[in-house]
Amino acid sequence: MAATRSPWRWLARGAVVLGAGGGLGLALAWTERLPEGPVPVAWDREACAHCRMHVGEPAFAAQLQLADGRVLNFDDPGCLLRYEAEARPAVHAAWFRHVREDRWIPGARVAFVQVSPTPMGYGVGAVEAGAPGARAPAEVLAGMTGMREGREGTP
């Protein structure tokens, strides 16, 4: 007498395979989550995503986290602002190093004060919005556009 194969056996195997595949998918999704804060920078080893100079002065560093998971580092806040205006990437988050304190400021709470010198000569450093004399990112970017027209051939 031939043994009858139960359809439930195949169904159970299929459920195990689907469960394993789903678990693998969840594990991959978990490891590829977008960052929830600034990603550590390898100082003096990473190049600015805009001007290609080394990111070496923490007080002027900035970071753009893109929706596709890429993390771009910048050596000057002006480089990030210009890159974002020119490339128009899908942004997950932006972070700027405080010019006077050892901490990051989220892009939604950043403003800029004039400082000199800066790595690429944009003349701005990041501070918390609302700080005395601070200017909004859009105002700084508008000033950089005028500056660029007057300094052809500079970053």
N, CA and C atoms as an extended XYZ file, in Angstrom:
465
Properties=species:S:1:pos:R:3:atomname:S:1:resname:S:1:resid:I:1 pbc="F F F"
N         0.833       -1.147        0.000 N   MET     1
C         0.000        0.000        0.000 CA  MET     1
C         0.900        1.239        0.000 C   MET     1
N         0.678        2.149       -0.895 N   ALA     2
C         1.496        3.350       -1.034 CA  ALA     2
C         1.077        4.378        0.010 C   ALA     2
N         2.088        5.011        0.586 N   ALA     3
C         1.803        6.042        1.594 CA  ALA     3
C         1.215        7.268        0.907 C   ALA     3
N         0.224        7.814        1.510 N   THR     4
C        -0.423        9.004        0.965 CA  THR     4
C         0.277       10.230        1.527 C   THR     4
N         0.639       11.157        0.634 N   ARG     5
C         1.308       12.392        1.087 CA  ARG     5
C         0.246       13.397        1.501 C   ARG     5
N         0.425       13.892        2.661 N   SER     6
C        -0.548       14.837        3.208 CA  SER     6
C        -0.288       16.243        2.652 C   SER     6
N        -1.335       16.933        2.195 N   PRO     7
C        -1.145       18.314        1.735 CA  PRO     7
C        -0.740       19.230        2.879 C   PRO     7
N        -1.049       18.842        4.101 N   TRP     8
C        -0.692       19.661        5.263 CA  TRP     8
C         0.816       19.713        5.462 C   TRP     8
N         1.494       18.642        5.070 N   ARG     9
C         2.948       18.592        5.197 CA  ARG     9
C         3.583       19.667        4.318 C   ARG     9
N         3.104       19.824        3.097 N   TRP    10
C         3.640       20.836        2.178 CA  TRP    10
C         3.284       22.247        2.651 C   TRP    10
N         2.095       22.352        3.182 N   LEU    11
C         1.673       23.644        3.709 CA  LEU    11
C         2.559       24.058        4.889 C   LEU    11
N         2.889       23.122        5.758 N   ALA    12
C         3.754       23.394        6.906 CA  ALA    12
C         5.150       23.812        6.439 C   ALA    12
N         5.679       23.110        5.426 N   ARG    13
C         6.998       23.468        4.884 CA  ARG    13
C         6.973       24.869        4.278 C   ARG    13
N         5.922       25.177        3.560 N   GLY    14
C         5.792       26.508        2.961 CA  GLY    14
C         5.748       27.595        4.024 C   GLY    14
N         5.034       27.327        5.119 N   ALA    15
C         4.941       28.299        6.207 CA  ALA    15
C         6.309       28.523        6.849 C   ALA    15
N         7.086       27.445        6.995 N   VAL    16
C         8.424       27.561        7.578 CA  VAL    16
C         9.308       28.408        6.665 C   VAL    16
N         9.263       28.160        5.355 N   VAL    17
C        10.081       28.911        4.401 CA  VAL    17
C         9.671       30.385        4.401 C   VAL    17
N         8.366       30.654        4.368 N   LEU    18
C         7.892       32.038        4.391 CA  LEU    18
C         8.284       32.730        5.693 C   LEU    18
N         8.167       32.022        6.803 N   GLY    19
C         8.545       32.597        8.092 CA  GLY    19
C        10.028       32.934        8.149 C   GLY    19
N        10.867       32.042        7.632 N   ALA    20
C        12.306       32.292        7.623 CA  ALA    20
C        12.637       33.470        6.718 C   ALA    20
N        11.991       33.518        5.558 N   GLY    21
C        12.216       34.634        4.637 CA  GLY    21
C        11.766       35.950        5.234 C   GLY    21
N        10.628       35.946        5.908 N   GLY    22
C        10.137       37.156        6.562 CA  GLY    22
C        11.058       37.601        7.675 C   GLY    22
N        11.582       36.649        8.436 N   GLY    23
C        12.519       36.981        9.508 CA  GLY    23
C        13.791       37.589        8.961 C   GLY    23
N        14.280       37.049        7.855 N   LEU    24
C        15.473       37.594        7.215 CA  LEU    24
C        15.192       39.012        6.713 C   LEU    24
N        14.022       39.200        6.135 N   GLY    25
C        13.640       40.533        5.661 CA  GLY    25
C        13.575       41.542        6.800 C   GLY    25
N        13.011       41.146        7.925 N   LEU    26
C        12.950       42.032        9.087 CA  LEU    26
C        14.347       42.356        9.608 C   LEU    26
N        15.213       41.348        9.633 N   ALA    27
C        16.582       41.572       10.101 CA  ALA    27
C        17.299       42.566        9.187 C   ALA    27
N        17.126       42.411        7.880 N   LEU    28
C        17.757       43.343        6.941 CA  LEU    28
C        17.177       44.743        7.095 C   LEU    28
N        15.883       44.842        7.237 N   ALA    29
C        15.254       46.148        7.411 CA  ALA    29
C        15.752       46.811        8.690 C   ALA    29
N        15.932       46.050        9.753 N   TRP    30
C        16.401       46.590       11.019 CA  TRP    30
C        17.816       47.144       10.896 C   TRP    30
N        18.696       46.413       10.181 N   THR    31
C        20.080       46.858       10.051 CA  THR    31
C        20.208       48.004        9.059 C   THR    31
N        19.242       48.194        8.180 N   GLU    32
C        19.316       49.260        7.189 CA  GLU    32
C        18.407       50.428        7.529 C   GLU    32
N        18.047       50.568        8.794 N   ARG    33
C        17.231       51.693        9.216 CA  ARG    33
C        18.004       52.988        9.032 C   ARG    33
N        17.291       54.053        8.812 N   LEU    34
C        17.935       55.356        8.704 CA  LEU    34
C        18.422       55.777       10.089 C   LEU    34
N        19.535       56.496       10.148 N   PRO    35
C        20.073       56.918       11.447 CA  PRO    35
C        19.080       57.794       12.211 C   PRO    35
N        19.145       57.707       13.534 N   GLU    36
C        18.275       58.527       14.388 CA  GLU    36
C        19.031       59.696       14.987 C   GLU    36
N        20.266       59.869       14.608 N   GLY    37
C        21.094       60.964       15.093 CA  GLY    37
C        22.311       61.072       14.201 C   GLY    37
N        23.232       61.965       14.526 N   PRO    38
C        24.427       62.096       13.696 CA  PRO    38
C        25.269       60.824       13.730 C   PRO    38
N        25.840       60.499       12.598 N   VAL    39
C        26.711       59.329       12.470 CA  VAL    39
C        28.145       59.793       12.746 C   VAL    39
N        28.939       59.026       13.498 N   PRO    40
C        30.319       59.447       13.781 CA  PRO    40
C        31.114       59.732       12.504 C   PRO    40
N        31.945       60.762       12.562 N   VAL    41
C        32.767       61.184       11.432 CA  VAL    41
C        34.197       60.731       11.684 C   VAL    41
N        34.858       60.216       10.662 N   ALA    42
C        36.282       59.865       10.759 CA  ALA    42
C        37.068       61.130       10.415 C   ALA    42
N        37.352       61.946       11.440 N   TRP    43
C        38.002       63.235       11.231 CA  TRP    43
C        39.304       63.076       10.472 C   TRP    43
N        39.555       63.963        9.541 N   ASP    44
C        40.756       63.990        8.690 CA  ASP    44
C        40.901       62.773        7.784 C   ASP    44
N        39.848       61.956        7.677 N   ARG    45
C        39.902       60.780        6.793 CA  ARG    45
C        38.776       60.791        5.767 C   ARG    45
N        37.730       61.583        6.027 N   GLU    46
C        36.588       61.636        5.109 CA  GLU    46
C        36.634       62.934        4.327 C   GLU    46
N        36.222       62.854        3.068 N   ALA    47
C        36.206       64.032        2.208 CA  ALA    47
C        34.828       64.689        2.239 C   ALA    47
N        34.835       65.994        2.128 N   CYS    48
C        33.595       66.767        2.044 CA  CYS    48
C        32.860       66.361        0.761 C   CYS    48
N        31.571       66.118        0.870 N   ALA    49
C        30.767       65.691       -0.277 CA  ALA    49
C        30.622       66.791       -1.323 C   ALA    49
N        30.933       68.028       -0.962 N   HIS    50
C        30.790       69.127       -1.917 CA  HIS    50
C        32.137       69.556       -2.509 C   HIS    50
N        33.096       69.898       -1.662 N   CYS    51
C        34.369       70.439       -2.163 CA  CYS    51
C        35.502       69.415       -2.200 C   CYS    51
N        35.293       68.249       -1.595 N   ARG    52
C        36.251       67.134       -1.572 CA  ARG    52
C        37.459       67.357       -0.648 C   ARG    52
N        37.470       68.432        0.155 N   MET    53
C        38.534       68.637        1.130 CA  MET    53
C        38.266       67.714        2.321 C   MET    53
N        39.303       67.422        3.111 N   HIS    54
C        39.110       66.581        4.291 CA  HIS    54
C        38.240       67.290        5.328 C   HIS    54
N        37.388       66.512        5.994 N   VAL    55
C        36.575       67.026        7.093 CA  VAL    55
C        37.447       66.908        8.335 C   VAL    55
N        38.034       68.036        8.754 N   GLY    56
C        39.005       67.961        9.830 CA  GLY    56
C        38.780       68.902       10.996 C   GLY    56
N        37.905       69.881       10.854 N   GLU    57
C        37.642       70.815       11.941 CA  GLU    57
C        36.231       70.572       12.469 C   GLU    57
N        36.120       69.831       13.573 N   PRO    58
C        34.787       69.490       14.091 CA  PRO    58
C        33.859       70.683       14.289 C   PRO    58
N        34.383       71.847       14.652 N   ALA    59
C        33.524       73.007       14.909 CA  ALA    59
C        32.763       73.468       13.669 C   ALA    59
N        33.193       73.043       12.488 N   PHE    60
C        32.539       73.480       11.249 CA  PHE    60
C        31.921       72.331       10.462 C   PHE    60
N        31.938       71.137       11.005 N   ALA    61
C        31.421       69.971       10.282 CA  ALA    61
C        29.898       70.010       10.182 C   ALA    61
N        29.414       69.364        9.146 N   ALA    62
C        27.970       69.220        8.946 CA  ALA    62
C        27.731       67.860        8.302 C   ALA    62
N        26.516       67.359        8.450 N   GLN    63
C        26.205       66.015        7.935 CA  GLN    63
C        24.794       66.001        7.363 C   GLN    63
N        24.684       65.393        6.194 N   LEU    64
C        23.396       65.231        5.537 CA  LEU    64
C        23.118       63.739        5.441 C   LEU    64
N        21.976       63.316        5.949 N   GLN    65
C        21.561       61.919        5.876 CA  GLN    65
C        20.434       61.850        4.857 C   GLN    65
N        20.667       61.087        3.801 N   LEU    66
C        19.705       61.023        2.713 CA  LEU    66
C        18.678       59.922        2.928 C   LEU    66
N        17.546       60.058        2.277 N   ALA    67
C        16.454       59.096        2.417 CA  ALA    67
C        16.850       57.712        1.926 C   ALA    67
N        17.843       57.619        1.031 N   ASP    68
C        18.278       56.315        0.528 CA  ASP    68
C        19.310       55.650        1.443 C   ASP    68
N        19.620       56.288        2.580 N   GLY    69
C        20.532       55.699        3.558 CA  GLY    69
C        21.953       56.239        3.495 C   GLY    69
N        22.312       56.972        2.450 N   ARG    70
C        23.669       57.517        2.372 CA  ARG    70
C        23.844       58.627        3.406 C   ARG    70
N        25.070       58.711        3.928 N   VAL    71
C        25.430       59.759        4.882 CA  VAL    71
C        26.568       60.553        4.249 C   VAL    71
N        26.348       61.862        4.077 N   LEU    72
C        27.338       62.730        3.459 CA  LEU    72
C        27.864       63.701        4.501 C   LEU    72
N        29.186       63.838        4.561 N   ASN    73
C        29.811       64.744        5.510 CA  ASN    73
C        30.378       65.952        4.775 C   ASN    73
N        30.407       67.084        5.478 N   PHE    74
C        30.850       68.339        4.895 CA  PHE    74
C        31.819       69.021        5.848 C   PHE    74
N        32.820       69.713        5.286 N   ASP    75
C        33.832       70.370        6.118 CA  ASP    75
C        33.456       71.785        6.515 C   ASP    75
N        32.382       72.318        5.964 N   ASP    76
C        31.957       73.689        6.236 CA  ASP    76
C        30.436       73.724        6.104 C   ASP    76
N        29.726       74.419        6.991 N   PRO    77
C        28.275       74.483        6.845 CA  PRO    77
C        27.853       75.012        5.479 C   PRO    77
N        28.631       75.936        4.931 N   GLY    78
C        28.318       76.476        3.609 CA  GLY    78
C        28.344       75.418        2.527 C   GLY    78
N        29.240       74.445        2.660 N   CYS    79
C        29.292       73.356        1.671 CA  CYS    79
C        27.998       72.548        1.695 C   CYS    79
N        27.472       72.247        2.902 N   LEU    80
C        26.213       71.504        2.983 CA  LEU    80
C        25.080       72.323        2.379 C   LEU    80
N        24.986       73.597        2.739 N   LEU    81
C        23.903       74.432        2.218 CA  LEU    81
C        23.955       74.527        0.699 C   LEU    81
N        25.136       74.706        0.143 N   ARG    82
C        25.277       74.780       -1.319 CA  ARG    82
C        24.936       73.445       -1.965 C   ARG    82
N        25.460       72.343       -1.392 N   TYR    83
C        25.180       71.013       -1.954 CA  TYR    83
C        23.675       70.752       -1.980 C   TYR    83
N        23.016       71.039       -0.880 N   GLU    84
C        21.574       70.784       -0.785 CA  GLU    84
C        20.804       71.640       -1.798 C   GLU    84
N        21.221       72.888       -1.966 N   ALA    85
C        20.535       73.781       -2.915 CA  ALA    85
C        20.765       73.359       -4.362 C   ALA    85
N        21.959       72.863       -4.660 N   GLU    86
C        22.296       72.505       -6.042 CA  GLU    86
C        21.836       71.103       -6.420 C   GLU    86
N        22.042       70.126       -5.539 N   ALA    87
C        21.720       68.725       -5.863 CA  ALA    87
C        20.267       68.375       -5.541 C   ALA    87
N        19.666       69.088       -4.602 N   ARG    88
C        18.283       68.847       -4.158 CA  ARG    88
C        18.015       67.366       -3.842 C   ARG    88
N        18.835       66.779       -2.952 N   PRO    89
C        18.638       65.362       -2.618 CA  PRO    89
C        17.415       65.163       -1.714 C   PRO    89
N        16.924       63.935       -1.667 N   ALA    90
C        15.849       63.575       -0.733 CA  ALA    90
C        16.502       63.417        0.643 C   ALA    90
N        16.237       64.346        1.530 N   VAL    91
C        16.927       64.421        2.824 CA  VAL    91
C        16.113       63.757        3.925 C   VAL    91
N        16.788       62.897        4.678 N   HIS    92
C        16.194       62.318        5.894 CA  HIS    92
C        16.437       63.258        7.068 C   HIS    92
N        17.685       63.729        7.216 N   ALA    93
C        18.035       64.623        8.316 CA  ALA    93
C        19.306       65.382        7.991 C   ALA    93
N        19.454       66.541        8.600 N   ALA    94
C        20.682       67.336        8.494 CA  ALA    94
C        21.154       67.646        9.904 C   ALA    94
N        22.471       67.654       10.090 N   TRP    95
C        23.071       67.937       11.390 CA  TRP    95
C        24.243       68.885       11.185 C   TRP    95
N        24.416       69.800       12.122 N   PHE    96
C        25.512       70.761       12.078 CA  PHE    96
C        26.210       70.751       13.424 C   PHE    96
N        27.553       70.790       13.413 N   ARG    97
C        28.299       70.898       14.668 CA  ARG    97
C        28.215       72.328       15.163 C   ARG    97
N        27.964       72.474       16.453 N   HIS    98
C        27.932       73.805       17.069 CA  HIS    98
C        29.334       74.397       16.968 C   HIS    98
N        29.422       75.656       16.581 N   VAL    99
C        30.720       76.279       16.351 CA  VAL    99
C        31.516       76.479       17.646 C   VAL    99
N        30.831       76.561       18.795 N   ARG   100
C        31.534       76.827       20.065 CA  ARG   100
C        31.438       75.694       21.072 C   ARG   100
N        30.569       74.730       20.828 N   GLU   101
C        30.359       73.640       21.772 CA  GLU   101
C        30.553       72.303       21.070 C   GLU   101
N        30.913       71.291       21.841 N   ASP   102
C        31.168       69.958       21.289 CA  ASP   102
C        29.863       69.165       21.188 C   ASP   102
N        28.999       69.557       20.240 N   ARG   103
C        27.722       68.870       20.062 CA  ARG   103
C        27.164       69.159       18.676 C   ARG   103
N        26.207       68.328       18.294 N   TRP   104
C        25.515       68.479       17.019 CA  TRP   104
C        24.182       69.199       17.233 C   TRP   104
N        23.762       69.948       16.215 N   ILE   105
C        22.474       70.640       16.234 CA  ILE   105
C        21.645       70.081       15.073 C   ILE   105
N        20.407       69.661       15.340 N   PRO   106
C        19.557       69.198       14.226 CA  PRO   106
C        19.284       70.351       13.253 C   PRO   106
N        19.198       70.031       11.981 N   GLY   107
C        18.974       71.036       10.954 CA  GLY   107
C        17.742       71.887       11.185 C   GLY   107
N        16.729       71.327       11.811 N   ALA   108
C        15.494       72.076       12.061 CA  ALA   108
C        15.680       73.156       13.132 C   ALA   108
N        16.758       73.076       13.911 N   ARG   109
C        16.982       74.041       14.998 CA  ARG   109
C        18.258       74.855       14.810 C   ARG   109
N        18.801       74.872       13.587 N   VAL   110
C        20.085       75.540       13.374 CA  VAL   110
C        19.900       76.949       12.822 C   VAL   110
N        20.841       77.801       13.175 N   ALA   111
C        20.990       79.139       12.613 CA  ALA   111
C        22.497       79.372       12.532 C   ALA   111
N        22.898       80.491       11.967 N   PHE   112
C        24.322       80.705       11.742 CA  PHE   112
C        24.750       82.102       12.165 C   PHE   112
N        25.960       82.163       12.733 N   VAL   113
C        26.582       83.435       13.087 CA  VAL   113
C        27.832       83.600       12.235 C   VAL   113
N        28.242       84.843       12.074 N   GLN   114
C        29.454       85.105       11.308 CA  GLN   114
C        30.672       84.756       12.151 C   GLN   114
N        31.603       84.027       11.544 N   VAL   115
C        32.882       83.706       12.166 CA  VAL   115
C        33.944       83.720       11.074 C   VAL   115
N        35.179       83.873       11.501 N   SER   116
C        36.266       83.864       10.533 CA  SER   116
C        37.534       83.424       11.240 C   SER   116
N        38.346       82.615       10.632 N   PRO   117
C        38.167       81.990        9.325 CA  PRO   117
C        37.339       80.707        9.435 C   PRO   117
N        36.876       80.218        8.311 N   THR   118
C        36.183       78.928        8.233 CA  THR   118
C        36.882       78.091        7.173 C   THR   118
N        36.714       76.772        7.210 N   PRO   119
C        37.466       75.916        6.285 CA  PRO   119
C        37.369       76.315        4.809 C   PRO   119
N        36.194       76.693        4.331 N   MET   120
C        36.050       77.044        2.922 CA  MET   120
C        35.723       78.513        2.702 C   MET   120
N        35.810       79.309        3.754 N   GLY   121
C        35.649       80.740        3.613 CA  GLY   121
C        34.218       81.237        3.511 C   GLY   121
N        33.248       80.413        3.890 N   TYR   122
C        31.865       80.887        3.851 CA  TYR   122
C        31.565       81.844        5.006 C   TYR   122
N        32.375       81.779        6.054 N   GLY   123
C        32.248       82.739        7.142 CA  GLY   123
C        31.084       82.544        8.086 C   GLY   123
N        30.568       81.313        8.187 N   VAL   124
C        29.457       81.053        9.108 CA  VAL   124
C        29.756       79.835        9.971 C   VAL   124
N        29.229       79.890       11.194 N   GLY   125
C        29.308       78.778       12.119 CA  GLY   125
C        27.919       78.500       12.660 C   GLY   125
N        27.627       77.255       12.965 N   ALA   126
C        26.290       76.845       13.412 CA  ALA   126
C        26.090       77.111       14.895 C   ALA   126
N        24.897       77.616       15.210 N   VAL   127
C        24.442       77.819       16.589 CA  VAL   127
C        22.962       77.458       16.640 C   VAL   127
N        22.414       77.426       17.828 N   GLU   128
C        20.977       77.172       17.979 CA  GLU   128
C        20.196       78.351       17.414 C   GLU   128
N        19.098       78.069       16.748 N   ALA   129
C        18.219       79.130       16.263 CA  ALA   129
C        17.792       79.982       17.447 C   ALA   129
N        17.725       81.261       17.259 N   GLY   130
C        17.345       82.171       18.323 CA  GLY   130
C        18.524       82.783       19.050 C   GLY   130
N        19.748       82.308       18.746 N   ALA   131
C        20.931       82.898       19.375 CA  ALA   131
C        21.090       84.340       18.882 C   ALA   131
N        21.609       85.226       19.728 N   PRO   132
C        21.783       86.626       19.314 CA  PRO   132
C        22.631       86.744       18.041 C   PRO   132
N        22.127       87.502       17.079 N   GLY   133
C        22.855       87.739       15.835 CA  GLY   133
C        22.815       86.597       14.837 C   GLY   133
N        22.073       85.545       15.144 N   ALA   134
C        22.036       84.382       14.258 CA  ALA   134
C        21.108       84.620       13.070 C   ALA   134
N        21.501       84.040       11.936 N   ARG   135
C        20.702       84.154       10.708 CA  ARG   135
C        20.182       82.776       10.315 C   ARG   135
N        19.008       82.759        9.715 N   ALA   136
C        18.385       81.512        9.268 CA  ALA   136
C        19.156       80.932        8.085 C   ALA   136
N        19.092       79.598        7.891 N   PRO   137
C        19.794       78.970        6.767 CA  PRO   137
C        19.448       79.590        5.408 C   PRO   137
N        18.183       79.910        5.160 N   ALA   138
C        17.792       80.491        3.869 CA  ALA   138
C        18.463       81.842        3.645 C   ALA   138
N        18.592       82.620        4.705 N   GLU   139
C        19.244       83.925        4.596 CA  GLU   139
C        20.735       83.758        4.288 C   GLU   139
N        21.366       82.792        4.947 N   VAL   140
C        22.785       82.530        4.702 CA  VAL   140
C        22.983       82.046        3.265 C   VAL   140
N        22.122       81.146        2.823 N   LEU   141
C        22.227       80.624        1.454 CA  LEU   141
C        22.041       81.740        0.428 C   LEU   141
N        21.100       82.641        0.662 N   ALA   142
C        20.885       83.757       -0.256 CA  ALA   142
C        22.140       84.629       -0.332 C   ALA   142
N        22.803       84.836        0.797 N   GLY   143
C        24.042       85.602        0.806 CA  GLY   143
C        25.168       84.892        0.083 C   GLY   143
N        25.201       83.568        0.176 N   MET   144
C        26.237       82.788       -0.510 CA  MET   144
C        26.039       82.843       -2.018 C   MET   144
N        24.811       82.883       -2.490 N   THR   145
C        24.547       82.952       -3.921 CA  THR   145
C        25.129       84.243       -4.476 C   THR   145
N        24.923       85.352       -3.768 N   GLY   146
C        25.510       86.613       -4.188 CA  GLY   146
C        27.028       86.587       -4.115 C   GLY   146
N        27.562       85.929       -3.065 N   MET   147
C        29.002       85.813       -2.903 CA  MET   147
C        29.614       85.012       -4.030 C   MET   147
N        28.940       83.936       -4.452 N   ARG   148
C        29.465       83.077       -5.508 CA  ARG   148
C        29.557       83.850       -6.821 C   ARG   148
N        28.551       84.679       -7.103 N   GLU   149
C        28.569       85.445       -8.339 CA  GLU   149
C        29.721       86.425       -8.355 C   GLU   149
N        30.132       86.899       -7.183 N   GLY   150
C        31.256       87.817       -7.094 CA  GLY   150
C        32.598       87.126       -7.029 C   GLY   150
N        32.620       85.812       -6.745 N   ARG   151
C        33.884       85.068       -6.634 CA  ARG   151
C        33.854       83.883       -7.576 C   ARG   151
N        33.840       84.101       -8.841 N   GLU   152
C        33.782       83.023       -9.825 CA  GLU   152
C        34.997       82.113       -9.663 C   GLU   152
N        34.762       80.796       -9.752 N   GLY   153
C        35.851       79.825       -9.667 CA  GLY   153
C        36.135       79.334       -8.259 C   GLY   153
N        35.362       79.752       -7.265 N   THR   154
C        35.546       79.262       -5.904 CA  THR   154
C        34.433       78.287       -5.569 C   THR   154
N        34.610       77.467       -4.547 N   PRO   155
C        33.591       76.460       -4.244 CA  PRO   155
C        32.247       77.000       -3.876 C   PRO   155
